Amino acid sequence: MAFDGIITSAIASELSNTITLGKIEKIYQPTGENLLIQIHTREGNVKLLASCGSQSARICLTDDKYINPMQPPNFCMLLRKHIQGGRITEIRQRDSERIIELDIEAQTELGFTTSKRLIVEIMGKHSNIILIDIDSGKIIDAIKRISIDVNRYRQLLPGVVYVYPPEQDKTPFKAASAEDFTNREGVTLSEKLIMSRISGISPAIARELLSVDEPAIRLAEIAESAQTGSFTPVVYFDEDDMPLEFHITELSEYHELRQKEFDSLSHCIEFYYQHRASTNIVKQKIVPLHKVVKSALDKALLKKKRLSEDLLKAENSDKYRLYGELLTANIHLIQAGARSVEVVNYYDGSNITIPLSKKLSGAKNAQQYFKKYSKARTAIKEKAAQLEEVEADIIYLDSVIQSLDSANTELELDQIREELSETGYIRYRGKPIQRRKKQKQTPLEYRLSDGHYVFVGRNNKENDQLTTKTASRTDIWFHTKDIPGSHVILVTESGESLEDISAGTIYEAASIAAYHSKGKDSDNVPVDYTLVKYVKKPSGAKPGMVIFTHNSTVYVAPKLSGYTNNN
């Protein structure tokens, strides 16, 4: 558990220095477990995120965008009534526990000043956010109501006096001494033993204390840095480059892993949870969309197989014309009720046996073969057109799957879901959400080594916007050859032509295009590029589908190293 009591102390100190005396302007509840509070401070507006998710409980400032429901939840409406417009007077940690308290002075509708306290409990699956009245100590409401059926010791219900979680028989990390790290009764000091004696520390800190000669002094230094803000937050990454752990102090057990330092603890916390926990949430939400698209793709592939088989049969229909001609020329050889007739093929002189329907005359059998031939020739045109259409569907659905596989935010999923609704693959229940028109997400932005900028669409709707509306005619368009991927635009300067762009810049931009494609894990990916003016979107084509000319192709290895992501 990365968010321990030490982190809680550090974030309380950081928030106290940032938003104390700030005015609460807006309150939102993007999900059932996340609370977003917009606060006006002397330095400007900031957003405070409080989450009570079992795997992502935290409190910190955030710059990320969250999608808010059209109808605010009841708890959000209650907070707006009681504390919106109020001023934060104090922020503190409760002892050494993972509890943050925000004292707020607000006014009632009649103009009376009231004192409220917003309590954020960060305790894994028991995490909660509670609003209480300071004067009476009673709960106004909680984001998760806990009844007596669930917890006999501690109920979190409106009107009930708030009770803190039961205290553990441990020494707070702020008061730990050398005595807490001594061996007693022959018991060897271990990670588990340290955590059983000292509250507010995570397993990672316990292991860190075991690795030093004077753990009490080391813990005191960490505790002091948390309170004074004299620390550098760092995130540690595993071998798959996923966030593994974060803290305000160096963890020697991870010294060989890749690290990323941050200028504030809030940025560190939000990066860690957005790239670890929230990514998992996004992946979970991808599953139903992926299932719909995969089902549609399987149907399209089956349809393609059947159309190809029908087309092959239709293309072998010349024999029906030959049968009709030979029966007409040899009508006198056909006996009534015969099942077949052997005639000479006057094209090559060979003998050929023609099947007959005994119910039809020779002339009728000939007409029947001519009809089969005519029908087959008509089918070739129809099947070919259908095959072309279904192949376009397969390319489109492949591109949607690639967009889903690379999606990292709920807003990206929202755009893909809207795209699938517009193309008829899924249906919305009820009316379309008007909010989506206001939620805009800019394309990914990179700066190349020579200063040129590159923009990358995250999905087909962004691809269309980027290529057909945003990009200039003289910009350069990149896309992986015959592989689903993003549209990539290399922005050219005024008066700059394709010939003025260096080969190195072309290869850098192509490498980004290869990275944002289904060929991301390949070593050598072909990438087409041409001027935007040669890229056209056919009338009626699905999102992201274009045709292009005057293109060249380069082979590159997908990579982003060396580029700055400015998004």
N, C-alpha and C positions, 0 to 999 in steps of 0.2 A: 504494500500500500504506500504509494509515493506521498500522498497528502497526509503527513503525520502532524503531531502537535508542533514540531519545530517549524514546518512550512506554514502552519496556521498562525503561529506567532509572527513570522516574517511577513506574511500577506496582510495581517492586521496592522502591522507597523507601516507597511507601504500604503495601504488604503487610508490609514489615519492621516498620513502626510499629504495625501492626494485629494480626498473628497470630504474631509471634515469641514463643516460649515457650508458644504455644497447644498444646492437646492434641488429637490427631486422634481424634474420636469415632466417625465413620462414614465409609465410602467407598462411593460408588456410581458406576456407569458407565451413564448413561442411553442412550447410543448408542455405536457402535464408535469414535467419535472424541472423545467428551466424557467428562471425569472430574469428579466432584463430590465434594468432601471437606468434611465437616462438622467444624468446629474449635471447641473450647471455649476462649474467651479470658477475660480478667478482666472485659471489658465484656459478656460473654454469648456465645452461639453465633453463628457466622458460617458461610457456605458459600463455599468456594473453587471456582471453575470453571476447569478447564484444558481447552482444546480444541486439537486438532491438525488440524482441518478445513482443507482447502486454501484455502477462501474465507472461513473464519471462525476461524483460529487466534488464540488469545488466552489470557490468564490474568488473572483479576480476581475480586473478591468479587461475589456475586450474591444477589438476593432472589427471583429468578424460580423458578417451580416446574417441575420436570422429572419426566417419567414414567419410572420405572425398570422394567426388565424383571423378570419373575418369577424367572428364572434368571440370576444375575450372570455376566458374561463371565469368561473365565479370567484376564485381566489384573487385573480387579477383585478376584477371589478371591486372587490372588497379593499384591496390595497390602494387602488385609485381613490376610493372614498376616504380612507383614513390617513394616508401619508403622502399622496401626490400633492405637490406644492409645499411640502414640509421641508425642514432644514435638518441635515445630519449634524448632531452636536457632538457625538463621540463614537469611536469605533474601538473595540477591544476584543482580546481573546479571553475566554473564560478559563482562568487558572492555566493549566498546561494542556487543556483538552482541545479537541478539534471542534470548537464552538466559537463562532464569531457573533458578536452582538453589535447592532447598529442602533443607537439611541436617536430618536427623531422627534423634533418639535413641529407639530402641525396645528392647523386651526380647523375648528368645526364649521359647519355651515352658518352658525350664529356668531362666529368670530371669536370663540373661546379657544385659548391655547391648550392643547393636550399633549401628553408625552407618550409616545409609543416606542416599542422596542422590536426590531426585526431580528430574529435569532436564526442563524444558519448553522445547523448541526451536520457536520461532515463525518458520518459514521457508517460508511459502506451501505449495506441494504437498509439500515435503520436511519439513513440521512433524512433530514426534514427541514422545512422552512416554516417558522411560526411567527405570527404577529401577536404581541401581548400589550396590554395596557399597563404602563409602569406603575401608576398609582394603586391599582387594585391587584396587580400581579396576575390577572386572569387572561386566559387565551381569548383573543378575538377570533382567530381561525388559524388553521394550519394547511399547508399545501397537501399534506397527507394526514388525514384524520385517523387517530388511533383510539379505538374503543376499549372498554374494559374486557371484552371478549378476547382481544388480542394481547393486551398487556394489563395485568391487574395492578401493578405498581404505579404505572405512569400512563394516564390517558391524555391525549392531545385532541381536545374537543372544545368548541366554543363555550365560554362560560366557566370552564374548569381552571382552577389555579395552576399556573405553570410550575412544573417540578423538573429540576435538572436531572439528567441521567444519573443513575446511582454511581457514587464514587467507588473507585477501585482501591484496594489496599496496596497502593504503590507510591513511590516517591516521585513527585513531579520532576520532569527533566530539568526545570529551572533551579531546583533545589537539590539535585543529586550531588552526592559527595563520594569520597574514596571508599567509604564504608559500603556503599551499594555495589562496589566492584570487587569486594574481597571474597575469597573462598570461605565458605562456612561449612563446618561439619564434614569436611573432606569432599564437598561437592565442587567439581571443576566448573569454572566460569564458562558459560556458553551463550550463544545468541539467545536461546530460549530463556535462559536464566536471567539475562539482563532485561529482557522485555517483561519478565514476570515481576521484576523489582522496580522498574522505572516506567512511568507513564509518558505518553506523548512522543515516543520514538518508533521509527519503522524498523523492519528487519535489516534494511540496508545500513541504517545508522548503527544498529546493534553490532553488525559485522565489522563496520568501520571502527567502532570502539574496541572491539576485540583485537584489532590489528595494531594498536598503539600501546606504548608502555604506560602512559598515564591517562586512562580513559576518562576519569573525572574532569581533569583539566581540559582535555579535548572537547568534552561535551559542554563544559562551561563556555569555551570559546565559541562553539557553534551557537549556543543559546544567546550569547551576547551579540553576535553578529546578526542574528535574526531580529533582535529588538532594536538595534541601532541602524540596521539597513546596510551595514558594511559587508556585503556579500556579492558574489557574482553567480547568478543562477545558471545551471548547466543541464542540458539534456544528453543522456547517453543512448547510443543506438546499438541495436544488435547486429548480427551478421547479415540480416536481410534488410538493413537500413531502416528498421522500424524503431520508434522510441521505446526504450527498455525501462528507463528510470530517469528521474530528475531530482535535483535537490539544490540547496543553497551552498553546499559545501562539497569539496572534492571527495569522491568515493574511490579509494585506492583500488578496490577490486575490479573497477571498470576502466582503469587507466589505459588499457590497450585498445579500448573501443573508441569509435568515432564520437566526438563530442561537439556540442554546439552551445556557445555561450549567448546570453541574452542581457539586454540593458535593464530589464525590469523583471520582477518575478511574475507579474501578470502575463507578460508576453511569453515567458517560459511555460507557465501553467497551461495557457490556452493552446500553445503550439503542441505540447505533449498530449493533451486530451483530444484535440482536433485531429491529430495524426495517429492516435491510437484508438481511444474509445469511440470517438465520433465516426471515425472511418468504419469501425465495425457496425455502427448503427446504419450508416449509409449502405454498407454492403448487404445488411439485412433487408433494407428497403428496396434494394436492387432486385432481390430474388423474384418477387412476383412479376416485375416488369420483364426481367430476363426470361421468365417462363413463358410469358405471352409472346415475346418476340421469337424465342426459340421454337415454339409451337407453330407460329406462322411461317418461319423459315423451313421447318420440316415439311409442312404442307406444300410450300412453294417448290422445294426440291423434288418431292414426289410427283407434283404436277409436271415439272420439267422432264422427269424421267418418262412419264407416260406420253407427253407431247412428242418427245424425241422418238419414242417407239412408233407412235402413230405417223409421224412425219417420215420415218424410214420406210414404213409400209406403203405410204402414199407415193413415195419417190420410186418404189418398185412396181408401179402400176402400168408401165409400158406393155407388159405382157397382156393386159386386158385389151388394149387396142389391137395388138397383134392377133389375139384370139378372135376378136370381132371381125377383123379383115379376112382372116383365113376361113372362118365359117361362112362369111358372105361369098367368098370366091368358090367354096366347095359345098355349096348348099345341097347339091344333088347327091352328095355322098352320105348325107345324114339320114339315118333311118328313124322312123317314128319309135319313140320309147327308148332310144339308145342312151346309155349312160356316158359314152365318150365316143370320139371319132378320131381316127388317125389320118392326118393330112400332111402334105408336103409344104414345108416353109419355103416359099418362093424367094425369100431374101438370101438364104444360104443353102437351099437344096436339101436340108435335113428333114427327117420325119419328126412330127410332133403330135402328141396325143392331147386332145383338148377335152376337159371334163364338160358334160352336158347335164342339163336338167331334163329328165325323161318326161316331165309334164309339159315342156315347152317344145315348140317346133324349132327347126334349125334357124329360121329367121329371127324368132323370138330370143333364142339363145345368143345370137350375134348381137341383137339390140341390148340384151342384158349386160354383155361384156362392155359394150360401148358406154353404157350408163355408169358402170363401175369405174371405167377409165375417167369419164368426165367428173364424177364425184371425187375421185382421188386427186385430180388436178386442182379442183376447187379447194379441197382440204389442205393441199400444200400451202396455198396462200394464207388460209385461215390459221392453220397450225403454226406456220412460220411467224405470223403476227402475234399469236398467243405466246409462242415460245420467247419471242423478243421481249414481250411484256413481263413474263414471269422471270426472265433473267434479270431484268431491271429491278424487279421486286427483291430478288435474292441479293443483288448488290446493295440495295438500300437497307435491307434487314441486317446484312453483315455489318454495314456501317453503324447501325443503331446498337448492335451488340458491342462493337468496339467502343462506342461512346459510353455505354453502360459500364464496361469493364474499366474504363479510365475515369469514371465519375468519382468525385471526392466530396461533393457537397450536396445538401438537400436541394439547393436551388438548381443545380445541374440536373438532378433527377426530375425536378418539377418541370423544367424545360423539355426534357425528353418525354415525360408523360404527356405534356401538352402537344408535343409533336406527334406522338402516337395517336392521340385523340383526333387531331386534325386529319391524319391520314387514314383514320377509320379502323385502326387495329385495337383500340380500347375505347370504352365509353366512360364518360364522366357520369357519376350519380348526381342528379340535380343540375343546377345551372353552373356554367363555367365560372371559375373564380376570377373576379375582375382584378384582384390584387396582382395577378401575374403580370399585367401590363405595366405595373409600376416597379416591379422587381426586375431590374436590369443587371446583367452580369457582363462585365467587359471581358473581351478575349484575353487569353494569356499573352503576356508581353515579355520579350527578351531583348537584350542588347548585345549585339555581336562584338567581336574583338576590335573591329574597325569603326565602331560607333553606330552602325546601321541598326534599325529596330526591326524586329520580327513579331508579328501577331499570329496567334494560333486559335482557331475556333475549337470550342470544347465539344460541340455536338452539331448536328446538321442544321439546326436553325441558326446557330452562331456562324456556321460556315457560309450559309446563304447571305447573312447580314454582312459578314466580313468581305466576301468576294464581290457581291453584286452591288453593295451600297456604300460600304466604308472605304474600300481600296480605290486608289487612283488608277486610271488606265495605264499609267507608266510604271506602276508597281509590279513586282514579280511574284507570280503565283506558283506554289509548290504543292505537290501531292504524290504520295507513293504510287508507283505504277502497278495497276491491277491489284492493289491491296487496300482494304478499308483503312481510312485514316483521316486526319484533320486537314482542313484547308489552311495553308500557311502563306502569309503575305510578307514579303520583304519590302519594306518601304524605301523607295528611292527619293533622292533629293531633287529639287527643282532643276530641270535641265539635264538630269542624269539619265543615261540610256543603259540598256542591258549590257552593251559592250564596255561601259565604264565600270561595271561591277567586277571586282577581282574574282578569280577562281576560288580563292580561299573563302571569300564571303558566300559564294554560291554553295560551297561544300558545307559550311557551317549551318546555313539556313536549311539545306537538304537534310542534314543530320538531325535537326530539330523536327522536321517533317517526318523522318523515319522513326524518331522516338515516339511521336504522337500518332502511332499507327499500330495496326495488328502485327506488323513485323518488328515490333520493339525489341524482341528478344533474339532477333537474327543478327548475323555478323555483317552481312552485305545486302543492303536493301536498295532496289532501284527507285529513284525519285524523278518524276517528270517536273519540268519547270518551263514557264512561258510568261509572257506579259499578260497582265490582267485583261487587256483589251481583246485578247484572243480566247478568253474564257466566256462561254455563253451558257445560260440556263434555258433549256428548251421549254416551250410552253407546256404547262401541265405536268412537268417533271416533279418528282418528289423532293422534299427538302434535302439540300446538300448535293443533288445530282446535277452535274454540269458536263458540257462537252468543250473540248479545247483543241487548238491547232498550233502550228509553228513551235512545237515543243521540242526540248532536248531532254536527255536522260543522263543522270549521274548515279553512280553506285557508291553508297556511303554506309558507315557504321552508325547506328542510332546512338546519340549521346547528347547530354545537356551540359557536360562539364565545361567550365570556362565561360559560361554565359550567366548573366545576371537576370533573374526573374524579378521584374519590377511590379508584379501584380500583388 
